[in-house]
Amino acid sequence: MRLRRPAVPAVALACVLAVLGLTNLAYSGYLPSLGLVNAFVAILLLSGIVWWAGGTRDDVGLGAGTLRRGAVWALALIGVVGSVYLVGALLPLTRELFSNQRTARVGGGELVLLMCVQVPLGTVLLEEYGFRGVLYGLVRRYAGTVAATAVSSLLFGLWHVLGTLHPAVRHPALTTDIAHPHAVPLVIGTLLFTTAAGVLFCELRRRSNSLLAPMGLHWATNALGYLTAFALSHAH
């Protein structure tokens, strides 16, 4: 069912930003968090906003005619990332880049949960649907592809900044107090790196016309990174 009078673009986008902002505050430890429930609630709310704005599955990159092409892209990207990680782990010169003390302490069951539950549902699905799906799709509908890429990527970068400044972040090694001398370089570096990653993910979404392509790369980068670090830590 389509609405006769879709939401005003500014109102729809403001609602998207509100949902993403509150979810980010919860994920970063500034608001109470329910873990994966946060992600599912956010996705439901974002889906409602898309419908309210008159959007379709094609707008969020999940059109029925694009799923097969997107799956091919995703599998190819997973293969590329897996090959790069394998070569990097085997070469003494780059092996240390994959070391991770936190991953070294997890058990096999925890690793499976990370790779098959936390990363795909709590990270990849939420972030890709929110930024390369809903936000990118609505901004592109209203203002074109360039604007969609710019807005989505910059906000994706900002999404990752907040967590670096709070002790409850999921990656404690990357946290710091804002008064610490390394805080500003860390924040700037995080913003630039994740914004650039957002541009890449948006380009994959554009070229494949499917959300599955950036989802595949995002999952592979995170999950296979955990797997590689785990394998190296248990190799001796």
LOMI-131422 format. One record per atom (N, C-alpha, C, O): x negated, y negated, z negated; residue in three letters. Coordinates in steps of 0.001 Angstrom, whole numbers, plus 500000, padded with zeros to 6 digits. Layout:
! residues N
XYZala...
! end
This chain:
! residues 236
499157501193500000met500000500000500000met499121498756500000met498201498657499188met499380497815500882arg498622496575500972arg499449495410500445arg500662495353500649arg498788494494499775leu499471493325499256leu499749492323500366leu498924492130501259leu500922491683500306arg501225490652501300arg500346489423501107arg499947488775502074arg500053489110499858arg499239487939499560arg498024488362498737arg498079488389497508arg496927488692499423pro495718489102498700pro495196487983497807pro495540486814497983pro494376488358496866ala493798487390495942ala492947486372496687ala492322486690497699ala492929485160496182val492066484121496731val490618484598496618val490240485129495574val489788484425497663pro488408484918497620pro487634484515496375pro486963485354495773pro487712483257495976ala486957482803494813ala487402483524493546ala486580483839492685ala488694483783493432val489222484471492250val488769485929492256val488354486452491221val488846486581493400ala488427487979493497ala486954488136493148ala486579489036492396ala486118487254493698leu484686487336493417leu484378487020491961leu483487487626491366leu485103486082491391ala484908485760489976ala485237486967489097ala484560487219488101ala486262487697489466cys486634488900488711cys485564489984488845cys485240490669487875cys485021490135490052val483934491102490257val482743490752489377val482177491624488717val482362489477489367leu481230489039488560leu481495489224487069leu480582489549486310leu482734489018486652ala483082489203485246ala482920490666484833ala482365490961483775ala483402491569485666val483283493003485358val481816493419485305val481391494099484371val481043493007486313leu479626493367486343leu478871492733485172leu478003493365484571leu479205491490484859gly478521490813483766gly478770491471482426gly477833491675481654gly480014491806482137leu480339492455480868leu479714493847480791leu479242494263479733leu479712494561481912thr479095495887481932thr477597495780481683thr477022496600480968thr476968494774482271asn475538494567482061asn475221494249480610asn474234494740480062asn476057493428479986leu475861493107478569leu475966494358477699leu475219494515476733leu476889495237478046ala477037496484477296ala475845497402477525ala475325497994476578ala475408497525478777tyr474276498391479095tyr472984497879478462tyr472105498668478115tyr472869496572478313ser471639495979477783ser471638495890476265ser470650495452475675ser472732496300475620gly472777496322474169gly473350495093473514gly473318494978472289gly473877494163474303tyr474436492940473730tyr475907493087473376tyr476455492264472642tyr476553494135473894leu477940494451473558leu478019495935473240leu477157496701473671leu479035496357472493pro479185497790472220pro479280498578473527pro479932498157474482pro478612499728473540ser478582500532474765ser479171501914474517ser478987502501473450ser479874502419475508leu480428503773475455leu479729504689476447leu480276505716476850leu478522504314476836gly477747505146477741gly478360505233479132gly478666504217479756gly478533506461479605leu479052506667480954leu480486506162481103leu480929505856482210leu481204506076479992val482576505559480063val482570504137480597val483480503743481326val481543503360480237asn481433501994480765asn481423501984482280asn482093501173482919asn480644502909482847ala480525502970484303ala481861503298484950ala482241502667485937ala482578504275484409phe483854504675484999phe484902503572484875phe485682503343485799phe484915502895483738val485863501788483563val485550500674484558val486453500125485188val484261500343484696ala483863499289485626ala484248499644487063ala484732498791487808ala484032500898487449ile484359501320488813ile485865501237489058ile486295500817490132ile486661501630488078leu488112501533488214leu488558500082488363leu489392499762489209leu487995499214487535leu488349497796487608leu487920497187488944leu488672496425489552leu486733497517489390leu486247496995490667leu487106497491491829leu487372496747492773leu487534498746491755ser488406499288492800ser489735498542492828ser490279498263493897ser490252498222491643gly491488497450491572gly491330496069492171gly492245495561492819gly490164495452491958ile489914494122492518ile489847494184494034ile490371493303494715ile489206495217494567val489131495383496031val490535495470496618val490841494805497608val491385496289496007trp492768496417496490trp493494495084496380trp494215494680497292trp493297494408495258trp493945493112495025trp493491492079496060trp494263491203496451trp492239492189496499ala491696491254497483ala492053491642498914ala491659490957499858ala492795492737499083gly493168493176500420gly492094493983501110gly492136494158502328gly491123494484500344gly490036495258500915gly490423496702501190gly491485497169500778gly489538497398501894thr489777498791502257thr488547499630501914thr487546499105501425thr488629500922502171arg487492501813501952arg486324501422502852arg485164501579502472arg486623500923504023asp485547500489504918asp484776499319504326asp483566499216504522asp485458498441503606asp484794497285503004asp483745497700501981asp482725497028501825asp483992498800501289val483040499238500272val482098500323500783val481341500906500007val482143500596502093gly481210501548502676gly481590502996502511gly480736503875502627gly482863503268502241leu483314504648502031leu484442505027502989leu485278505870502665leu484465504408504162gly485453504757505164gly485296506195505618gly484177506697505725gly486411506862505888ala486374508285506244ala485478508563507440ala484825509605507495ala485439507656508385gly484643507873509586gly483158507644509410gly482387507897510336gly482735507173508247thr481321506862508035thr480629507835507091thr479409507774506934thr481377508725506465leu480809509581505429leu479763510558505983leu478724510775505358leu480034511138507139arg479084512095507700arg477766511410508052arg476689511906507721arg477864510269508725arg476656509524509086arg475896509094507828arg474669509185507777arg476625508630506823gly475984508217505588gly475300509369504881gly474226509193504305gly475907510549504916ala475310511724504279ala474007512118504970ala473045512510504311ala473979512014506289val472752512322507034val471639511350506637val470503511758506396val471977510063506572trp471015509059506137trp470514509366504727trp469314509310504462trp471431509686503834ala471067509935502440ala470119511122502320ala469118511049501607ala470428512214503014leu469575513398502948leu468192513113503525leu467183513577502994leu468153512349504613ala466863512011505220ala466027511165504262ala464827511393504115ala466655510199503616leu465933509332502684leu465458510102501461leu464358509860500965leu466270511020500975ile465853511857499844ile464631512682500237ile463706512848499441ile464631513196501459gly463486513961501942gly462226513112502033gly461140513569501677gly462365511885502507val461212510986502621val460637510670501238val459428510764501028val461506510297500301val461047509965498950val460406511181498288val459365511067497642val461034512345498452gly460472513564497876gly459086513866498428gly458196514282497686gly458899513657499731ser457594513913500355ser456541512940499836ser455409513330499551ser456928511663499713val455988510652499205val455595510971497767val454420510883497412val456564511336496943tyr456265511668495549tyr455376512898495456tyr454470512944494624tyr455622513891496295leu454825515116496268leu453372514829496617leu452454515284495934leu453175514067497692val451811513724498102val451137512883497022val449974513112496688val451867511910496476gly451303511062495434gly450925511831494186gly449926511517493540gly451722512845493839ala451438513641492649ala450252514574492863ala449546514900491909ala450027515002494085leu448934515926494382leu447588515225494509leu446551515838494254leu447584513963494894leu446333513226495080leu445839512664493744leu446582511950493071leu444610512970493352pro444076512457492073pro444113510933491996pro444292510380490911pro443948510253493112leu443895508796493117leu445213508163492701leu445218507092492094leu446338508810493019thr447658508238492749thr448447508990491678thr449545508579491304thr447883510089491190arg448637510943490253arg449058510185488999arg450168510374488501arg448178509328488489glu448476508610487252glu449670507661487391glu450310507314486399glu449965507247488624leu451097506351488842leu452420507006488467leu453410506320488211leu452433508332488435phe453674509057488167phe453782509537486725phe454756510191486354phe452776509209485909ser452833509634484508ser453868508806483758ser454006507606483991ser454583509449482869asn455622508790482076asn455723509507480735asn456198510641480664asn455273508843479674gln455240509486478361gln456630509858477862gln456794510878477194gln457628509045478178arg458991509349477727arg459509510610478403arg460134511453477760arg459249510738479698thr459694511923480427thr458936513155479959thr459479514260479947thr457676512960479574ala456872514095479121ala457460514737477865ala457242515921477611ala458198513962477089arg458748514478475831arg460136515106475979arg460637515696475022arg460764514996477137val462098515565477306val461994517037477659val460999517489478227val463042517778477310gly463083519183477662gly463726519396479018gly464189518448479652gly463752520642479459gly464321520956480759gly465791520598480857gly466250520097481883gly466533520858479779gly467958520529479781gly468207519037479860gly469114518586480559gly467392518266479135glu467527516816479177glu467204516278480572glu467838515340481054glu466208516889481206leu465838516464482561leu466996516691483524leu467288515841484366leu467651517838483397val468789518137484263val469909517119484055val470526516657485016val470166516774482788leu471190515767482501leu470824514420483092leu471685513714483618leu469544514056483007leu469090512800483588leu469323512780485094leu469889511830485634leu468881513841485763met468917513880487223met470327514074487781met470666513545488840met471137514833487058cys472443515217487605cys473634514466487007cys474736514527487552cys473426513763485899val474535513054485262val474211511573485068val474872510704485637val473182511294484255gln472905509901483913gln472506509066485127gln473046507980485336gln471572509561485919val471117508780487077val472212508634488132val472506507509488537val472832509731488595pro473839509557489649pro475104508838489210pro475671508071489988pro475566509070487969leu476829508481487530leu476642507166486779leu477354506193487028leu475687507145485864gly475505505962485039gly474699504861485690gly474792503701485287gly473906505209486697thr473069504211487357thr473445504038488825thr473901502969489230thr473255505082489615val473411504962491061val474839504634491474val475061503670492207val475802505412491019leu477184505199491435leu477674503819491018leu478276503105491820leu477421503441489773leu477872502134489284leu477216500994490056leu477907500100490545leu475891501016490170glu475179499900490787glu475435499826492291glu475622498737492833glu475446500960492961glu475686500927494409glu477127500530494721glu477370499730495624glu478073501084493984tyr479467500724494231tyr479712499261493900tyr480443498566494606tyr479089498796492811gly479295497409492402gly478628496410493321gly479244495419493712gly477362496660493676phe476591495661494422phe476604495865495934phe476831494907496673phe476368497083496412arg476381497320497863arg477757497725498374arg477992497743499582arg478670498053497455gly480018498391497859gly480947497205497748gly481249496547498744gly481401496928496535val482417495893496317val481889494485496582val482464493753497388val480812494100495918leu480301492731496061leu479858492449497492leu480234491431498073leu479066493342498054tyr478597493169499428tyr479776493140500403tyr479833492299501300tyr480709494066500215gly481839494164501144gly482735492943501117gly483157492462502169gly483030492435499933leu483916491271499843leu483223490010500349leu483829489227501081leu481955489802499967val481255488603500437val481085488657501954val481209487632502624val480805489826502494arg480670489942503952arg481988489638504636arg482006489014505697arg483076490065504050arg484390489770504623arg484659488268504629arg485242487739505575arg484231487586503566tyr484520486162503437tyr483484485265504121tyr483830484217504666tyr482187485688504090ala481129484758504528ala480078485359505446ala479153484652505845ala480181486628505797gly479238487215506733gly478151488056506069gly478005488064504847gly477393488764506910thr476408489735506438thr475237489094505708thr474809489597504669thr474713487990506235val473558487345505606val473904486893504192val473139487124503256val475041486258504043ala475468485807502719ala475693486999501796ala475352486945500614ala476265488072502328ala476527489260501517ala475220489857501000ala475118490234499833ala474227489938501879thr472929490484501472thr472267489599500427thr471727490100499441thr472305488288500635ala471663487354499707ala472323487401498333ala471637487519497318ala473638487311498296val474364487289497020val474210488616496286val473899488643495095val474428489709497000ser474338491023496379ser472941491292495832ser472799491799494719ser471911490959496603ser470533491265496204ser470080490406495030ser469445490911494105ser470398489114495056leu469992488240493956leu470674488651492654leu470033488698491604leu471959488945492719leu472674489365491511leu472201490735491035leu472212491016489836leu471789491584491969phe471213492882491593phe469909492664490833phe469619493369489866phe469122491677491279gly467903491347490558gly468196490831489156gly467555491244488190gly469154489937489047leu469532489395487735leu470093490480486823leu469895490433485609leu470784491446487392trp471339492571486635trp470241493281485830trp470485493727484709trp469033493385486401his467954494123485746his467126493267484786his466331493804484014his467299491960484823val466485491085483988val466894491153482526val466034491206481647val468182491153482255leu468671491058480883leu468136492179480005leu467766491958478852leu468101493363480553gly467649494507479765gly466195494436479334gly465824495043478330gly465361493706480072thr463944493627479713thr463718492803478453thr462631492838477875thr464737492061478021leu464585491175476872leu465299491669475631leu465398490938474645leu465799492898475659his466548493406474503his465998494759474078his465752495610474933his465798494983472796pro465205496230472309pro466067497465472524pro465572498584472393pro467334497294472849ala468206498459473042ala468191498939474483ala468952499839474840ala467344498359475313val467291498746476711val466888500204476851val466244500767475966val467269500812477965arg466986502221478153arg465518502506478441arg465096503661478374arg464730501484478760his463314501664479027his462512500791478058his462105499689478428his462276501257476827pro461654500435475794pro460295499879476187pro459935498793475732pro459528500578477011ala458198500108477387ala458244498811478165ala457244498098478252ala459403498498478734leu459520497301479554leu460132496129478800leu460341495063479379leu460420496314477518thr461055495231476770thr460022494300476164thr458884494696475912thr460420493079475936thr459558492114475282thr460412490978474755thr461515490735475244thr459897490291473762asp460597489130473236asp460373487947474170asp459296487802474749asp461384487107474314ile461282485997475254ile460152485043474871ile459644484316475724ile459748485038473583ala458666484163473144ala457290484777473400ala456278484086473280ala457237486038473746his455972486717474003his455333486129475258his456044485797476207his453984485991475282pro453327485378476440pro453535486138477753pro453424485560478834pro453839487440477653his454047488215478876his455510488248479309his455846488869480317his456377487584478555ala457811487667478838ala458159487052480185ala458878487660480978ala457651485847480451val458008485165481699val457521485928482922val458308486125483848val456231486379482980pro455798487174484131pro456612488449484304pro456909488857485427pro456975489082483176leu457767490309483251leu459131490040483862leu459586490780484735leu459784488974483399val461104488626483918val461034488287485408val461856488752486197val460046487476485782ile459902487079487185ile459596488294488059ile460158488453489143ile458697489146487571gly458357490345488329gly459547491268488506gly459779491801489591gly460300491451487428thr461493492294487496thr462504491726488485thr463082492461489285thr462714490409488423leu463674489761489318leu463262489906490772leu464090490250491615leu461988489646491083leu461517489716492466leu461572491137493003leu462005491368494131leu461129492088492186phe461086493477492653phe462485494028492900phe462746494627493943phe463383493826491940thr464720494394492089thr465551493641493134thr466430494227493766thr465279492352493315thr465954491621494391thr465513492154495747thr466335492337496645thr464209492404495896ala463696492974497144ala464284494365497386ala464632494715498514ala464390495151496315ala465013496469496444ala466462496326496876ala466957497118497679ala467146495312496342gly468534495067496728gly468670494750498205gly469614495200498854gly467724493970498747val467742493656500186val467601494945500998val468317495148501979val466683495808500586leu466494497085501283leu467760497923501230leu468176498477502247leu468380498025500060phe469607498803499927phe470730498223500795phe471495498967501408phe470820496894500841cys471845496259501675cys471611496550503157cys472555496776503914cys470348496541503555glu470034496820504954glu470383498262505307glu470870498536506404glu470138499171504388leu470537500567504620leu472053500672504732leu472567501409505573leu472760499944503895arg474225499935503959arg474682499400505317arg475601499949505925arg474039498324505794arg474423497720507074arg474135498652508248arg474979498842509124arg472942499227508254arg472545500059509391arg473335501360509466arg473691501815510553arg473605501950508323ser474330503221508311ser475833503020508280ser476595503935508593ser476266501802507897asn477682501487507704asn478310502385506648asn479507502667506684asn477477502828505706ser477960503733504663ser477246503466503353ser476053503162503341ser477965503576502259leu477385503408500931leu476520504602500547leu475699504501499635leu476692505726501226leu475946506930500877leu474450506785501136leu473641507399500441leu474074505979502127ala472654505823502450ala471880505167501301ala470906505754500829ala472272503971500830pro471555503410499683pro471697504244498419pro470793504252497583pro472811504943498266met472975505823497114met471928506925497130met471355507265496095met471678507487498322gly470687508556498447gly469295508079498076gly468583508746497326gly468904506917498605leu467581506380498295leu467464506013496824leu466439506276496195leu468495505416496283his468490504997494870his468352506214493962his467556506203493024his469120507256494236trp469045508465493411trp467666509111493527trp467069509497492522trp467172509225494736ala465884509886494940ala464762509144494233ala463905509767493607ala464759507824494325thr463710507030493692thr463690507244492187thr462620507388491596thr464854507266491567asn464937507426490117asn464789508886489684asn463910509219488889asn465647509741490206ala465703511126489737ala464446511907490090ala463920512637489250ala463959511766491312leu462751512495491695leu461523511930490995leu460524512630490824leu461595510663490588gly460527510104489769gly460459510807488422gly459376511152487950gly461618511020487801tyr461667511765486548tyr461146513185486739tyr460366513684485929tyr461584513826487815leu461172515206488077leu459662515303488273leu459020516212487747leu459102514369489024thr457663514381489281thr456872514188487992thr455907514909487736thr457287513206487175ala456604512953485904ala456714514171484988ala455750514531484312ala457872514796484965phe458078515986484127phe457173517125484594phe456545517793483771phe457101517351485900ala456288518427486436ala454802518209486138ala454090519148485782ala454343516964486285leu452933516670486015leu452595516846484534leu451520517334484188leu453532516439483659ser453262516542482220ser453246517976481734ser452658518264480692ser453885518891482472his453931520290482069his453062521172482958his453174522398482924his452209520556483742ala451376521310484677ala450172521937483987ala449581522890484494ala449813521393482822his448609521904482137his448992522751480944his448119523265480245his
! end
